[in-house]
Amino acid sequence: MTPLKPTRLAALLAGVVLPALALTSPAGAADLDVTGISAPAEYQSPWQIRLRGLGVVTEDEGSVDGVIDSGLSYSDTLVPELDISYFFTDNIAAELILGTTYANVNGDGSLTSMGRIGKTWLLPPTLTLQYHFTDFGKFKPYVGAGGTYAIFYSQDADGVDELDIENTFGATLQVGFDYMIDEHWGWNVDVKKIFLEPDFDVVVGGTRLSGKAKLNPWLIGTGVTYRF
């Protein structure tokens, strides 16, 4: 093999080393074509919380078995409510609603003269599966459906000797929207209909009677949204 002459060796080295140095230098890196290379998408947490003021408006229906023209009515309330949402996708989310309220149970119809029959507190944890519409910019409406398990506690009899309202399941429908002020904060309006008709027992003058309390409340709320 014929040895390389110094001049040819220098030319060969220059042809290999100088382009490599150009690529690793700031100026060389700036000359690279990066067309088509996109920046990574910004991560958004799937978790969201809301804090609302909630109006609970009941249907005011019910009856005592065997008592003609008997009726029941219930007080409406305004309470705070917290909910936690988890987004499986941009459109599909699950929401757990946490809050508690109370209701005065009053006689109506032929039971009007009894006045207030009693008072009960209600814990109605509610889970809904929602579809969120994402084509309206900052305005983000949604619909949902799910279920509620109503827990009645701290029941106090008043116009009767005993009052026992039974825990029960109910179906829930939901519609609402978030208006996002920025990436994290928004304003929320939400309306739910919960179908709750628990059975109850009362003792009046030593006689045990049964009936059904048709609460079926509307939950109408507004408050703030925070997306992590």
C-alpha positions, 0 to 999 in steps of 0.5 A: 500500500502506498503511504499517504503523503502529508498534504493528502492526509491533511486534506482528508482530515480537514474534510472529516473533522471540520464538518463535525466541528461545525455541527457541534458548534452553536452556529452549526446547530442553528443551521440544522433543519428542525422543520417538522419537529414539534414541542411536546404537549403540555401535561394536564392533570386528570384531577379536578375539584369544585366547591359550590353553594347548593340549593336542595329543592324537594318535590314535597310528596309522600304518604302514610299507608292506610291514612286517607289523603295523607301527605308530606312536605319537606324543607328546602336547604342551602348547603356547601358541596365539594366534588372531585372529578377524574378525567379518563379522556378529554371527554369522559370523566367521573364525578363524586359529589360530597355534601350533607343536608337536612330536611324538616318532615312536615305533615300535609293533606289530612296530616297538616294538623300534626305540623312538623313530624320530625327532622333528619340529616341526609348524606347523599354521596353521588357518583356520575359518569359525564360526557364533556363537550370540548368544541366551545373554547372556554365554555365547556358544557357536560351531561352526566348520569349515575347513582346516589346512595342516601344515608339518613342520620340524626333523625329526631321525631317531633309530632310522632313518637318515633321516626325511622327513614330508611337508607336507599339508592336513587338514580341521578341525572346531571347537566352543567357547564364550566367557564374556564377563566384560565388554565386552572380556574373556572366558574361552574353551574350544575343542576342534578335531579335525584330520584329518592323515595325512601320508605319510613316508619313512624310510631304514633300513640303506640301504633306503628305506621309505614309510608313513602317519602317522595323527596326526589330533590333538585340540586342546583349549584354554582361555584368555582372549578379548579383543574390541577 
